[in-house]
Amino acid sequence: MANSESHTPKALLAAVILMGVLIIAAVFGLIGVIAYRFLHPRPSVTATVPLVDGGFSRLALPLGAGEHIAAVTSRPDGLMAVTLSGAGSDRVLLWNPDAGKIAAELDFGTPAPSASPAP
């Protein structure tokens, strides 16, 4: 028992050391991401709409039968892109929250009125 050598395979020892290095690198990476987000916060998007008598404003989007809101995305120009799905067609509304009005509408499922099928 005077000669107590470790019988751990070298590959296993190398794998353990590699995993330890990766864990340490991941911890430093996570700390870097957290520090970056604290130092560079994203601007928040808020919709300012004039209040009515009850203390809040009612905002209504023109939803068709069977339609639902699939996604809402803010744009740099202050408009919000609202994706509506259902009822056999999809459409996108560009909504101006400051004015409380729809600025534009893009309909993906309805053919254009001037388009006529070829004979």
N, C-alpha and C positions, 0 to 999 in steps of 0.2 A: 504494500500500500504506500510505499515511499514515492512511487512514481504515479501521481494522480493526473493523468492527461485527460483532456476533454475529448469525448468521442463525438462531438457535434460535427456534422458534415459542413464543409466549407461553404457549400451552396446555400444551406439554410442560414448560416451566419451572415452571408452576403445579403440574402433576402431580407433579413431582419434589419440590418443596417440601412439598406435601401428604403425600406418602409419608414423607418425613423426619419431619414432625411426628407422623404416626401411629406410626412406629417408636419415637420418643422417648416418646410417651404409653404405648405398650404396654410398654416397658421399665420405666417408672415404675409402671405397674399391676402388673406381675409382681413387682417389688420390694416393693410394698405387700402383695400376697397372701402372699409368702414371710414377710415380717415379721409379718403378722397370724397366720399359722399357727405361727410360733415363739413368739409371745406368748400365744396361746390354744390350747394343745394339746388334742386330744380325749382324753377318758378312755378307756383301753384296757379291753376286755372280756376278762376271764379267767375260765375255769371252774376252780373249785377242787373237786377230787374226791379223796376219801381214797385214798391209795395202798395197793396190796396188796403181798404179799411180794416180788414181782419188781421193785418200784420204780415201777410204773405201774399205772394202773387201766384196765380194759377197759370201754369204753362201747359198748353195742350198741343200735341202734334196730331196732324191729320192721319189717323190710322184707319185703313180700310178693314173690311170684315175679314177676320182670320189673320191679320197682320200682327207682328210683334217686333219690338226693338231688338235687333241682333247685336249691334255694337254702337258705341258712341266714341268719337275721336275728336280731340280738340286740335285746331289748326293754329299756326302762328299768327294768322291775321285776325284772330278773335272769333271766327266762325266755328261751329261744331258740325262735324259730319255725322249724321245719324243714319245708320243702316237699318232698313226695315225689311223683314222677310215674311213670307207666307202668302197665302191666297194665290199661289201659282206664279208670282213674280216677285222680284226683289227690286228695291229702289233705295236711293241715297238722297237724303234731304240735307241741304246746307242751311243750318239754322243760325240766325244772328241772335244770341241771347240778350245783347244790349237793347235791341229793338223789340225782341219778343216775336220776331217774324221769320218766316221761311224765305231765304235769299234765293235758293235755286233747288230744283228737283231733277234727279237723274233716274229714269225708269228703265229697268232692264228687261221687263217682260211684255210691255205693250208695244205693238208696232206703231210706227209713226203714222199720223193721220194722212199724210200725202203719199205714203207708200201703198202701191196697189200690187197685188200678186201678178206675176207674168202669166200670160195665157198659154 
